[in-house]
Amino acid sequence: MPTYHDYGWIQQYFNTSLSLGYCAALIPDSTPTQVLSALGADENTQSEAIGIAELGEVMSDLTEQPETAWAGPVVALAAVSDDSTLLMQIDGGSFAVTEESMRPLLSDREVASHYLGVNADSQFIWWSNGTRVAEFELFGSSPVVGDDRIVDLILDVGGIGIDDDAQGYPGEHALEGAFALAEQITGVAVPASLFETGHFTVVVVPTRRQSPPAVPPEPSPQRSPAAWSEVARRYKAAERLPLHGMMFRGRPSGGVPSARLEFWFKPRTCIRLVDEQGVLFLQNRQKQTWFRTDGVLDRRSTGYSLDIYIEQLFQIHRTWPYTPFADLLPPDTTGQEIAVDGRPAWEFEMPPDWAGRDSTVAFDAETGVPLRWENRTGTHEISALETGIDVDDLFFSGP
C-alpha cells in the first residue's frame, strides 16, 4: 500500500516548480492521446515540456501567445504506466477539480483529483464512474464529505491534515499524501522520474461557447514595424527561437573586467557557455547545471558565479517585474533605427527599472531578440547572432 513516504521526492519541488500551486488528476485506462480527444483539445496548440522544471514556462508561453490567449485553460498531460494519464496545471488553474471540465474523463473509472493554491487553499476529489463520491481539504480545515471509506484510506497513506499520527503540524506532508491517496484510489503510481525527465504534452482546451459572437471583432490597426507594440510582440515570439552567437558584457573602467562568451540557447532553459578554455557552463531542459571548476565540469546547483548571465538579456522583461512588458511604453512609440553588429535594430529609451535605472534596449528588427542593453552599470551586446539553429538536447548536458 502506498504511503506519503513513497512520495517524499515531491518535497524538492514544493519551493520551486510547485511554489505557486498545482492542480492534478490521475486518469486510469486512458492514454494522453485519448484524453486529448475526449477534451477536444486543439492539436494545433500543442507544445512539449521535458520534466516539471520546464513545464511552467511552456504553459505560461502558451497562455500568453496571441493566437491562444483566452482560448481556454492550458493543461499538461503525461503518460503514467502503459495506459494511464497524469493531467496537471501549475502556477494557477483548477481544471482537474472542476466537474464541468473533467466530465468527459470521468465515466467507467476511478479518478482522483487534487489541488493546492498559492494561498494554501486545497481540495481532493474522488470520482467513481462519473459520480463525486468524496471530497475534503488537504489540510483538514473542513470535514471529509462522502464515502466513509475515504477516511480509512487517508489514515492509511498518512500525511494529510486529518491524520492524527502526522508528525509536526497537521497536513505537513499533505502534498505527498495527496499523490499517495490518488495512487491508492486509482491504482496508478506517479514515479519520480516523470517529474525529472518525463514527457509532457501541453495543450489548450477550448472553452465551450453557447454561440459565436454576433458581430465579428474589428481588425487590429496595422502599426509601423518600429512601433513598440510590434517590437514587443516580436520579442515575446523570440522566446521560442534557438540562438547561437557571442555575448559581450562591458563594465565601467576601474571595476570588474569586461567579459565575452560564446553561447548556445535553446528554449526554454538550455544554455551552453564557452570561453577561451572551453565549456564553462551547461544547463539542460530539466534545469540541471554543470560548472567548470579547475578545468573539470561538475554538476552543481549553487556555488558558482558567471561573468555573463544570458537570461538578463533574453528575458529582459524581468527587469520590470511589476509592469507587463507590452505596457512599458505607449504602443505607438517608435524606436530609433540603428545597427548592432551589422543587424538592423530598433532602439528604445526604456522607463526606470526596478532599481530606478534608466536604460536603452536595441531589438533585432527581424526577430525581436534584444541585441544590446545599456545602463549605468554597463553594456550587454550580442554579435554574430544565428537564429533557428538545430542542436540536440544532449549538447546541453554535462558528463
Steps between C-alpha positions, in 0.01 A plus 500: 500500500643845409557752779612861501856376561504358145457851363761674712681592178228757422615728782796619291249662260290664770705821504582500128271368226198460732557814709200679345272201532392213279196305387524133403286201405584133451292351219526121468435308179554800271815597315589869450382470139162369616474776761578763235225363282247486784571862597486623141840664542635692203786299350634818336581645842713209622838565659726266692692522826757263641470474875307722733782759518421599141124456525413833659677704234341305215152534650552872559621551144198324355270707719655826379522430127259732313346212305418300814450762771146479643425195283466276805694345790848362437564147633790256486470124446756228566481125459512304826538125447387361166144625491447771762550877507603770745330833425664804659494876526755702695521869591124529514198323359233268640408291195535161672266590790233659276233243423380667179854492361572144611165344404623348168765303697297364792280217378585131555804561720631626833653849469684688777556875474678729742582869514720730707482875452763761567309610812485140633138449398468137398264226388501127432219335300429133435280425200367147447331415169411863439371573851673711763514264796731685741683829548696683767767765555858376520581689820200371693333839549159362398329162551532213256184472291377183331597134500614383845777293342695816421580564869663159538697554179622842618619353829668212314708724271570763770628854471163667435345740751257262667781252579522494881839333480655759270835628623538876530194711424188344340530478124876552501530229234167563329662533159662159523188356661278625216710319238508183712122510552444554127709190433304301759168594333603459135770237522731730300837602648680821398877429485762758595650464151187655349563832675871482416506399132144404402340619177205738547267605219368852561175605330217750508159354581256724309233667710156375403295791372122515470505702178749695289529875545223689318742755356851405385775699671658790320841416350794637694649812343829449317790661681847591385761221537688747722201554732542375855189278478649311202850477646363373834296238314809378309701496824243267657508269197882496513482302826441192279808549279816287538798739487879496465748785510745700707399706802705787634456666837681830537541662840618845612878538510672440829260228611444135406650424157278466197415148382421319175349152461371287216147379571240255379143538620206267439159581648397475768797442724794355305822702523859426396777755573856471367805716568861478382560195720201303374154424640435711809133437579213274395130498585257247355122482465461370854701801628784275610823701490871427455778751574869471419727495805876444465448394140230240579123527440318413823127467555417790733178677592661785697840640584607636163518848350486588132634815338199495265146386575335489161153488653547864601477589133280226354247544783542873537131545583586379853687827554154661530324238717196707591390610151401283201777539245265615222377781727842646581467754219204646307423263210577759230842592642745470211847356545813662360642316199854378571726201422655259751783294355355567156145390589220759462344577837253729673631671813271632776556713807346291775329619820683460833537137602435346843819666630414842351757472216438648157617296203481450125422168332554418132279222358581310182267635232429153358460280807458730801803348677658761733840569344628772731410631845675799651465656844731660753634159611628415151402344168375160384539442126457206260705452185519231229140404579355185340132416542309177457804275558441124524673366813427175683399515868807294597718793393388675821570219748831432669683177576 
